[in-house]
Amino acid sequence: MKRLLALALLLSACLLPQAASANGALPIPALPTDWLSEPFSGTPATANPLPHEPIGQNPFLSANGTNSMHNDAYASDAYEVSGPLGVDLTVRSATYGVSECATIAFDSRKRIVGLCGALDGFKLRLIDPVTLRTIGGDLTTSKRNLLTLQNPFSDICGGTYFSLDSHDVAYVLTTTKQVWKVRVDADGFTKLGAYDASAAVPDGDCMVATMPDWSGHIFFATQQGRVGVIDQDTGTVKTMKFGDGEGIYNSLAGDETGAIYLVTTHRLAAVEADGTGTPVVRWSETYDRGTTQKPGQLSQGSGTTPTLIGQDLVAITDNAEPRMNVIFYRRSGSEPGRQLCKVPVFADGASDTENSLVYAGGHSVIVENNYGYAGLQSTLLGKTSSPGVAKVTLNDDDTCQVDWTNPIVAPTSVPKVSLGNGLLYVYAKPAGCLLCDNWYLTAIDVRTGTTRWMQRTGNGIQWNNHYAAIYLGPDGAAYMPTLAGLIRFADG
């Protein structure tokens, strides 16, 4: 904990000249060591769209690609829009102090709505999508007590996930065990109300994820394995709980059948609201959770949010040893036979992920290796985590295979696929010299696994994304949140 606070102080010192202007008016500060690396390498790509299954549009969310960290109710992490191809790429950054907008949505005006975490808590922030300047004032949604022993860089309580509906209303979890309804206005935010779940979530537990089902029930999950359902009309909260010691550390997905899919530290489960609005388990499947919490993970268990594919598939990873597996299941039917196949990925003794699988068209997913990322110190002084990004495909005969593995190192980015151009975007940090802590937005050909280009963002801790996702905006620009602000990438 002392080491992490020291790193926070180091980051604050890097940003001290910008502290007086935390509204995005100034860029993330560069270091003189930036000149030690090339700003751009590779060759611009040509758009080659990917054929893909339909991705369901939840009627209680804004348009797919704009409503949450994982893009849509299926948690596909895939976009219809074509992202940057690398043609005359322009890069702009803005700092907001030590504040990372890990979850981003886009409102009906195509502006960025960010849920941004800092050492003292979480805020909603409205951001111009081109200039990256803030619009109006931030809205504080949760505060954090730095006197507790909770590590602020791995605390996911009440500030990691939110969703946006088609009326520009954000549903935001808080550390006080509420779900806030917040309207995005022309120049800021208005809190419309709150659903209070504190009576259903005991002391010592906290809310970590939320998602509406196809009927508008607000589901939430807690770190100690509770699932709640909020009736939006009455505010009534009903809950269920998985077994003792079973936690939830990732987000939720949902489909047209009314099911909400989640991963606990022990199982993949489909839950639903019954006729009384009470959450019940439709089905669940245990997986191999291994024997320990691996470096790069927040818990001993799968680090993935379930990824829904087409009408009947769902994919996750497990936490097996010596290598984790990518696993495909059917969403319908009954045991046995729900699990279709599994295949191990990456190297023995160096294989885990704390990020969602990414839908890559057809019946394929992308998995990123996060093994070895134990915190900010893991990517300082030339160090980095274990390599590997892989594509896994479910075949027609219900077997699965690894199509390719790229040796790039992407410590914690939630990668994204552009179905519109056939590129996968990851945020890479290769090993280097003591002064070489360079970070790169990297484009990989989804079909072949070939790295097409790498665009350097900068050198140093201030460019670390620390589990934040990559995003594509409605205009095709890419965005990368970091500990110190936000970066925009767009073709010239």
Backbone torsions as a table, in degrees:
resi	resn	phi	psi	omega
1	MET	NA	-41.8	179.4
2	LYS	-62.6	-38.9	179.4
3	ARG	-63.5	-41.6	-179.2
4	LEU	-65.9	-40.1	177.2
5	LEU	-65.6	-35.8	176.8
6	ALA	-63.9	-40.0	177.1
7	LEU	-65.3	-36.8	176.8
8	ALA	-63.0	-40.6	177.3
9	LEU	-64.8	-39.2	177.1
10	LEU	-61.5	-44.5	178.8
11	LEU	-62.6	-42.4	178.4
12	SER	-61.3	-39.1	179.4
13	ALA	-64.8	-38.6	177.4
14	CYS	-60.2	-31.5	-174.1
15	LEU	-99.1	3.1	-174.5
16	LEU	-54.8	-43.8	179.0
17	PRO	-62.0	-25.0	-178.7
18	GLN	-91.9	-6.6	-171.7
19	ALA	-60.4	-30.8	-178.2
20	ALA	-74.2	-11.8	-179.2
21	SER	-136.0	80.4	-176.8
22	ALA	-97.3	26.4	-177.4
23	ASN	-105.2	15.3	179.4
24	GLY	87.3	5.5	-179.4
25	ALA	-72.2	-24.2	-178.5
26	LEU	-114.8	150.5	179.2
27	PRO	-76.5	163.1	169.8
28	ILE	-59.9	130.5	-172.9
29	PRO	-66.1	136.7	176.1
30	ALA	-90.0	162.3	175.7
31	LEU	-112.4	153.7	177.9
32	PRO	-58.9	-23.7	-177.8
33	THR	-74.3	-3.2	177.2
34	ASP	-57.0	-30.8	-176.1
35	TRP	-68.3	-9.9	-179.1
36	LEU	-74.0	-7.3	-178.5
37	SER	-136.5	157.2	176.8
38	GLU	-74.5	137.2	-179.1
39	PRO	-70.3	-29.4	-178.3
40	PHE	-143.4	136.8	174.6
41	SER	-138.2	153.6	-179.5
42	GLY	103.5	-163.4	-175.5
43	THR	-133.2	135.6	177.1
44	PRO	-54.6	147.0	-177.9
45	ALA	-93.7	165.1	171.3
46	THR	-109.9	134.9	-177.7
47	ALA	-60.8	132.2	178.7
48	ASN	-141.6	83.6	-171.7
49	PRO	-55.9	151.3	-178.5
50	LEU	-100.3	127.7	170.5
51	PRO	-65.5	143.1	-172.7
52	HIS	-155.0	161.6	174.3
53	GLU	-72.5	152.9	174.7
54	PRO	-62.1	145.3	176.4
55	ILE	-110.0	118.0	-174.1
56	GLY	-61.4	143.2	177.9
57	GLN	-103.6	107.4	176.8
58	ASN	-65.9	126.1	-177.5
59	PRO	-67.8	-12.5	-179.7
60	PHE	-104.0	16.7	174.0
61	LEU	-126.4	157.2	173.0
62	SER	-67.8	177.1	-172.7
63	ALA	-55.3	144.3	176.1
64	ASN	-51.1	140.5	-177.4
65	GLY	91.2	-5.4	-175.6
66	THR	-128.5	-3.6	-162.0
67	ASN	-107.6	-9.0	-173.7
68	SER	-170.0	175.1	179.8
69	MET	-55.9	-42.5	-175.3
70	HIS	-98.6	19.8	166.7
71	ASN	84.8	-37.8	-170.7
72	ASP	-162.7	176.1	-178.5
73	ALA	-64.7	-27.9	177.5
74	TYR	-75.6	-6.9	-175.1
75	ALA	53.3	45.8	-174.7
76	SER	-74.8	-30.2	-173.0
77	ASP	57.6	27.6	179.9
78	ALA	-125.3	146.9	-176.7
79	TYR	-120.8	142.4	171.0
80	GLU	-72.6	-31.3	-176.7
81	VAL	-69.3	150.9	174.9
82	SER	-84.8	123.3	178.1
83	GLY	-82.7	-173.2	-178.7
84	PRO	-59.3	137.0	176.4
85	LEU	-94.7	-12.0	-178.4
86	GLY	94.5	15.5	-179.3
87	VAL	-87.8	112.4	-179.2
88	ASP	47.4	51.3	-173.1
89	LEU	-61.4	131.5	174.6
90	THR	-108.6	141.2	-176.9
91	VAL	-126.5	128.2	176.5
92	ARG	-130.1	141.6	176.2
93	SER	-130.8	160.2	176.6
94	ALA	-145.1	140.4	177.8
95	THR	-106.0	144.3	175.0
96	TYR	-122.5	29.1	-173.0
97	GLY	80.1	-160.4	176.8
98	VAL	-79.5	86.7	-173.1
99	SER	-158.4	119.8	-176.9
100	GLU	-113.0	122.5	178.7
101	CYS	-89.7	76.2	-171.1
102	ALA	-66.6	-33.1	178.1
103	THR	-112.9	129.4	-176.7
104	ILE	-129.2	140.4	169.4
105	ALA	-129.5	172.3	179.2
106	PHE	-127.5	127.4	-176.7
107	ASP	-82.5	-176.2	-175.8
108	SER	-67.5	-17.0	174.6
109	ARG	-91.2	5.7	179.7
110	LYS	68.3	23.5	176.7
111	ARG	-90.5	158.1	-178.9
112	ILE	-82.9	129.3	171.4
113	VAL	-112.7	111.6	-175.9
114	GLY	-112.6	139.9	168.3
115	LEU	-100.6	112.3	-164.6
116	CYS	-116.9	125.4	-178.6
117	GLY	-99.9	140.4	174.5
118	ALA	-134.2	-179.4	-178.3
119	LEU	-61.2	-29.1	-174.7
120	ASP	-99.1	0.7	178.1
121	GLY	143.6	-156.8	-172.2
122	PHE	-126.6	145.8	179.8
123	LYS	-138.4	146.8	165.7
124	LEU	-83.6	136.4	-176.7
125	ARG	-134.5	132.1	177.7
126	LEU	-101.3	128.1	-168.8
127	ILE	-132.5	135.6	173.2
128	ASP	-66.2	129.4	-173.0
129	PRO	-72.8	-13.0	-179.8
130	VAL	-105.5	-52.2	-177.7
131	THR	-80.9	-22.2	-175.8
132	LEU	68.8	10.9	174.2
133	ARG	-73.9	146.8	176.5
134	THR	-73.1	152.1	179.0
135	ILE	-116.7	119.0	-178.0
136	GLY	67.4	-161.9	-177.7
137	GLY	-98.7	153.4	174.4
138	ASP	-69.8	157.5	174.5
139	LEU	-117.2	114.5	177.9
140	THR	-72.2	124.3	-179.6
141	THR	-106.1	-29.4	-179.8
142	SER	-149.1	145.6	175.0
143	LYS	-112.9	153.3	-178.3
144	ARG	-121.2	138.7	178.0
145	ASN	-94.3	108.6	-177.9
146	LEU	-73.7	-7.1	179.1
147	LEU	-82.3	-11.3	176.8
148	THR	-78.8	171.1	-180.0
149	LEU	-86.6	1.0	-178.8
150	GLN	-69.6	128.4	178.7
151	ASN	-70.2	116.7	-177.0
152	PRO	-66.1	-17.0	-179.1
153	PHE	-90.9	-4.5	175.4
154	SER	-129.9	7.2	179.8
155	ASP	-80.1	114.2	-178.4
156	ILE	-103.7	8.3	-176.5
157	CYS	-73.0	119.6	169.1
158	GLY	66.9	26.0	-179.6
159	GLY	-162.8	7.8	-177.9
160	THR	-94.9	-42.9	-173.8
161	TYR	-119.7	143.5	167.4
162	PHE	-150.1	169.1	177.5
163	SER	-133.2	157.8	-178.7
164	LEU	-123.5	135.6	178.7
165	ASP	-98.2	-179.4	-174.3
166	SER	-74.6	-6.5	177.4
167	HIS	-103.5	18.8	-178.8
168	ASP	60.6	37.4	174.5
169	VAL	-109.9	124.8	178.9
170	ALA	-94.2	141.1	175.2
171	TYR	-111.1	112.0	-168.0
172	VAL	-123.1	129.6	174.5
173	LEU	-77.2	152.7	178.0
174	THR	-129.2	162.7	177.0
175	THR	-73.5	-9.1	175.1
176	THR	-93.8	13.9	173.8
177	LYS	67.1	41.4	174.1
178	GLN	-121.1	160.2	167.7
179	VAL	-113.2	113.0	179.9
180	TRP	-86.3	141.9	168.2
181	LYS	-102.5	118.5	-174.4
182	VAL	-128.2	122.7	177.7
183	ARG	-85.3	135.6	175.0
184	VAL	-88.1	116.7	-177.1
185	ASP	-100.2	-177.6	179.9
186	ALA	-63.2	-32.4	-174.4
187	ASP	-133.4	30.0	178.9
188	GLY	152.3	-143.9	-172.5
189	PHE	-134.2	149.6	171.9
190	THR	-128.8	123.6	176.3
191	LYS	-77.0	119.0	-177.8
192	LEU	-88.1	-25.7	-177.5
193	GLY	167.0	-175.2	-178.9
194	ALA	-150.9	143.5	170.5
195	TYR	-100.7	123.9	-174.6
196	ASP	-97.4	116.9	178.6
197	ALA	-110.3	14.4	-174.0
198	SER	-63.2	-30.8	179.5
199	ALA	-71.3	-21.7	-177.6
200	ALA	-98.9	-11.3	-179.0
201	VAL	-118.9	106.7	-172.1
202	PRO	-71.5	167.5	175.4
203	ASP	-56.5	141.7	-178.8
204	GLY	92.6	-12.3	176.7
205	ASP	-111.6	164.3	-179.2
206	CYS	-152.8	158.7	179.1
207	MET	-85.5	134.2	-176.6
208	VAL	-120.7	-23.8	-175.4
209	ALA	-150.7	153.1	178.3
210	THR	-146.6	150.4	-180.0
211	MET	-165.3	135.7	173.4
212	PRO	-81.1	147.7	170.9
213	ASP	-85.8	-175.8	-174.4
214	TRP	-73.0	-7.5	176.2
215	SER	-104.0	-2.6	178.0
216	GLY	96.0	-0.3	172.2
217	HIS	-63.3	137.3	175.9
218	ILE	-91.3	112.6	174.9
219	PHE	-91.3	146.5	169.5
220	PHE	-140.2	157.9	177.8
221	ALA	-126.7	148.9	179.6
222	THR	-116.2	161.0	-175.2
223	GLN	-64.7	-26.6	-179.3
224	GLN	-97.5	22.4	168.7
225	GLY	90.4	18.3	175.2
226	ARG	-92.5	146.7	172.1
227	VAL	-122.5	128.6	-178.9
228	GLY	-119.3	153.8	174.7
229	VAL	-127.4	127.9	178.7
230	ILE	-109.4	126.9	173.1
231	ASP	-82.0	115.7	-175.0
232	GLN	-66.2	-26.1	-178.4
233	ASP	-77.4	-40.6	-174.9
234	THR	-105.5	-18.2	-174.7
235	GLY	78.4	3.6	179.8
236	THR	-64.5	136.8	179.9
237	VAL	-116.8	126.0	175.6
238	LYS	-126.9	142.7	-173.5
239	THR	-134.3	163.5	167.7
240	MET	-136.5	167.6	-179.0
241	LYS	-138.7	136.7	170.4
242	PHE	-76.1	179.7	-172.5
243	GLY	-63.6	161.0	177.7
244	ASP	-57.3	137.9	179.9
245	GLY	81.7	1.8	-178.2
246	GLU	-101.3	115.9	-175.0
247	GLY	-114.0	167.8	177.5
248	ILE	-127.2	124.9	-174.9
249	TYR	-126.6	5.1	-176.9
250	ASN	-132.5	-178.4	-172.1
251	SER	-88.9	-172.7	-172.8
252	LEU	-117.1	155.0	171.8
253	ALA	-130.7	160.2	-178.8
254	GLY	-150.5	157.9	178.9
255	ASP	-134.5	-178.4	-172.8
256	GLU	-66.0	-17.9	-179.5
257	THR	-77.3	-5.8	-176.7
258	GLY	93.8	-2.7	-179.9
259	ALA	-79.2	145.2	169.2
260	ILE	-114.0	129.8	-176.0
261	TYR	-106.8	137.3	-179.2
262	LEU	-147.9	159.9	176.1
263	VAL	-117.7	125.7	169.8
264	THR	-96.5	-178.6	177.0
265	THR	-70.3	-3.0	-177.9
266	HIS	-127.0	-23.6	-169.2
267	ARG	-152.7	160.3	163.6
268	LEU	-96.7	132.5	-176.8
269	ALA	-137.0	147.8	168.2
270	ALA	-110.4	122.8	178.5
271	VAL	-119.0	162.3	179.8
272	GLU	-153.1	163.2	174.1
273	ALA	-88.7	127.1	178.0
274	ASP	-80.3	-170.4	-176.0
275	GLY	-62.7	-20.0	178.6
276	THR	-98.2	2.8	-177.7
277	GLY	82.5	14.0	179.1
278	THR	-92.6	134.3	177.7
279	PRO	-70.8	133.7	177.8
280	VAL	-135.0	156.1	179.7
281	VAL	-84.2	120.7	174.2
282	ARG	-77.3	-47.0	173.1
283	TRP	-161.0	160.8	174.0
284	SER	-150.0	153.4	178.7
285	GLU	-135.5	123.6	174.8
286	THR	-74.3	158.2	178.2
287	TYR	-135.5	172.0	179.4
288	ASP	-77.5	107.4	-177.7
289	ARG	-93.1	5.4	178.7
290	GLY	71.5	-165.5	-175.8
291	THR	-117.0	-3.3	-176.2
292	THR	-156.9	161.5	171.3
293	GLN	-81.0	116.4	-176.6
294	LYS	-79.8	152.5	175.9
295	PRO	-64.6	124.7	-174.8
296	GLY	114.9	-3.0	-178.7
297	GLN	-122.8	157.6	178.8
298	LEU	-92.9	-9.3	-178.3
299	SER	-157.6	171.5	171.9
300	GLN	-88.9	92.3	-177.8
301	GLY	165.7	-174.3	178.2
302	SER	-61.0	140.2	176.2
303	GLY	-99.5	11.7	-173.5
304	THR	-103.4	146.0	160.2
305	THR	-80.8	137.8	179.9
306	PRO	-57.6	137.0	177.2
307	THR	-107.5	118.3	-179.3
308	LEU	-91.3	137.5	-177.7
309	ILE	-128.7	120.9	178.1
310	GLY	59.5	-149.6	-174.5
311	GLN	-85.7	-15.5	-167.9
312	ASP	-147.3	11.7	-177.9
313	LEU	-117.0	150.0	171.7
314	VAL	-143.5	140.7	-177.1
315	ALA	-130.1	143.1	175.2
316	ILE	-144.1	179.4	165.1
317	THR	-113.5	161.8	171.4
318	ASP	-103.6	-160.1	178.6
319	ASN	-129.9	34.2	-173.7
320	ALA	-66.9	161.3	176.3
321	GLU	-121.9	144.2	4.6
322	PRO	-81.9	-7.9	179.1
323	ARG	-132.9	142.9	173.7
324	MET	-73.8	160.0	178.4
325	ASN	-115.0	146.1	163.6
326	VAL	-90.4	130.2	-173.2
327	ILE	-124.9	133.7	174.1
328	PHE	-108.1	138.0	177.7
329	TYR	-129.9	159.2	165.3
330	ARG	-85.6	143.1	176.0
331	ARG	-83.4	-24.8	-179.2
332	SER	-102.5	-178.2	177.4
333	GLY	79.6	-164.3	-176.7
334	SER	-143.4	167.4	175.9
335	GLU	-70.0	153.1	-10.9
336	PRO	-77.9	171.2	176.7
337	GLY	102.3	-2.3	178.9
338	ARG	-67.4	-43.8	176.4
339	GLN	-75.2	124.0	-177.1
340	LEU	-90.2	-46.2	-178.4
341	CYS	-166.7	164.5	171.4
342	LYS	-148.3	151.3	-178.4
343	VAL	-145.1	135.0	179.9
344	PRO	-75.7	152.2	-179.8
345	VAL	-134.5	151.5	176.0
346	PHE	69.0	-169.7	-169.2
347	ALA	-86.8	152.6	174.7
348	ASP	-57.1	133.3	176.5
349	GLY	72.5	9.2	-179.7
350	ALA	-150.3	60.5	-171.2
351	SER	-149.9	106.7	169.3
352	ASP	-160.8	167.8	174.4
353	THR	-143.8	146.6	173.5
354	GLU	-119.8	22.6	-179.6
355	ASN	-131.3	153.0	-177.9
356	SER	-62.7	148.8	166.3
357	LEU	-64.6	156.8	-176.7
358	VAL	-120.0	127.3	178.2
359	TYR	-68.4	131.3	-173.3
360	ALA	-123.4	28.7	-179.6
361	GLY	85.2	158.2	-178.3
362	GLY	57.3	-129.6	174.2
363	HIS	-118.8	47.8	-175.6
364	SER	-120.8	151.2	175.4
365	VAL	-134.8	158.7	174.3
366	ILE	-107.9	138.4	176.0
367	VAL	-126.4	138.9	-178.2
368	GLU	-112.9	137.5	179.1
369	ASN	-87.6	122.9	177.5
370	ASN	-112.6	10.3	-175.5
371	TYR	-60.4	130.4	176.2
372	GLY	99.9	-7.0	177.1
373	TYR	-88.1	96.9	-177.6
374	ALA	-98.7	4.5	-178.8
375	GLY	146.2	-176.2	-175.1
376	LEU	-57.2	-33.3	-177.5
377	GLN	-66.3	-17.2	-176.2
378	SER	-71.6	-16.0	-178.6
379	THR	-121.7	24.4	176.6
380	LEU	-102.9	158.1	174.8
381	LEU	57.1	40.2	176.1
382	GLY	83.6	-4.6	-177.8
383	LYS	-80.8	163.0	174.0
384	THR	-159.3	-176.6	-176.9
385	SER	-94.5	-172.7	-176.9
386	SER	-77.0	148.5	-173.5
387	PRO	-81.8	162.0	167.8
388	GLY	131.2	125.3	165.2
389	VAL	-132.6	130.7	-173.3
390	ALA	-132.7	153.9	173.6
391	LYS	-110.4	130.0	-179.0
392	VAL	-122.7	135.3	-176.8
393	THR	-123.0	136.6	169.8
394	LEU	-87.8	121.6	-178.4
395	ASN	-84.4	169.2	-178.3
396	ASP	-64.2	-25.1	-179.8
397	ASP	-91.6	16.8	177.9
398	ASP	65.8	24.4	165.6
399	THR	-100.4	162.4	176.8
400	CYS	-131.5	156.4	-174.7
401	GLN	-145.5	154.0	171.9
402	VAL	-86.7	114.9	-178.7
403	ASP	-74.7	-42.2	177.8
404	TRP	-160.6	158.7	172.5
405	THR	-132.1	122.0	176.7
406	ASN	-95.1	132.0	-175.5
407	PRO	-78.8	12.2	-179.4
408	ILE	-64.5	153.0	178.9
409	VAL	-106.4	117.4	178.2
410	ALA	-127.4	91.9	-166.6
411	PRO	-56.4	-44.3	-174.6
412	THR	-150.3	12.5	-177.1
413	SER	-69.4	142.4	165.2
414	VAL	-82.3	103.8	-175.1
415	PRO	-67.1	163.6	176.4
416	LYS	-137.6	147.3	176.6
417	VAL	-110.3	135.6	169.0
418	SER	-95.7	105.1	174.7
419	LEU	-64.6	-23.1	-178.3
420	GLY	-74.4	-21.1	179.2
421	ASN	-133.3	-5.1	176.6
422	GLY	82.2	17.5	179.7
423	LEU	-108.0	145.3	170.4
424	LEU	-103.8	134.0	178.3
425	TYR	-110.6	127.1	174.4
426	VAL	-129.2	162.8	178.8
427	TYR	-111.8	108.6	-168.2
428	ALA	-102.2	149.7	175.2
429	LYS	-141.9	90.5	-179.3
430	PRO	-71.2	158.8	172.7
431	ALA	-66.5	150.5	-178.6
432	GLY	-156.2	-165.0	178.2
433	CYS	-74.8	176.5	-177.6
434	LEU	-57.8	-29.2	-178.4
435	LEU	-102.5	8.0	-173.4
436	CYS	-110.7	82.7	176.4
437	ASP	-113.8	62.3	-175.8
438	ASN	-88.0	141.7	178.7
439	TRP	-116.9	144.3	-173.3
440	TYR	-137.9	130.4	162.2
441	LEU	-74.3	127.9	-170.8
442	THR	-127.3	133.4	178.7
443	ALA	-107.8	128.6	-178.0
444	ILE	-122.9	137.4	176.9
445	ASP	-69.5	119.4	-176.8
446	VAL	-63.1	-35.6	-176.2
447	ARG	-71.3	-39.4	-171.9
448	THR	-109.8	-19.7	-175.1
449	GLY	81.1	7.1	-179.5
450	THR	-79.2	134.0	174.2
451	THR	-72.5	122.6	-178.4
452	ARG	-89.2	-45.4	177.6
453	TRP	-159.2	159.9	177.4
454	MET	-133.1	127.5	178.3
455	GLN	-113.6	115.9	179.4
456	ARG	-68.9	138.4	172.3
457	THR	-96.5	-44.6	179.9
458	GLY	172.3	179.9	-175.2
459	ASN	-118.4	122.6	174.9
460	GLY	126.0	171.4	-174.4
461	ILE	-62.1	-27.3	-176.7
462	GLN	-68.4	-13.9	179.8
463	TRP	-98.5	0.5	179.6
464	ASN	-70.0	129.3	179.7
465	ASN	-83.1	-22.2	175.8
466	HIS	43.3	66.0	174.8
467	TYR	76.8	-1.4	176.8
468	ALA	-70.5	149.9	-178.7
469	ALA	-85.2	156.6	165.9
470	ILE	-81.8	148.0	178.9
471	TYR	-134.0	149.1	168.5
472	LEU	-112.8	130.4	178.9
473	GLY	-82.8	170.2	179.8
474	PRO	-57.9	-25.6	179.4
475	ASP	-91.4	2.7	178.8
476	GLY	92.7	-3.9	175.1
477	ALA	-68.6	149.7	176.1
478	ALA	-103.4	148.1	-179.7
479	TYR	-130.7	138.8	177.0
480	MET	-129.8	107.4	173.3
481	PRO	-70.6	146.3	174.0
482	THR	-131.6	176.1	178.8
483	LEU	-60.1	-20.3	-174.1
484	ALA	-115.8	2.4	-179.1
485	GLY	159.0	-140.3	-172.5
486	LEU	-145.1	143.2	179.5
487	ILE	-121.6	139.9	177.3
488	ARG	-118.2	136.7	178.5
489	PHE	-125.4	131.1	178.9
490	ALA	-149.1	145.2	174.2
491	ASP	-65.2	146.4	-178.7
492	GLY	-76.8	NA	NA
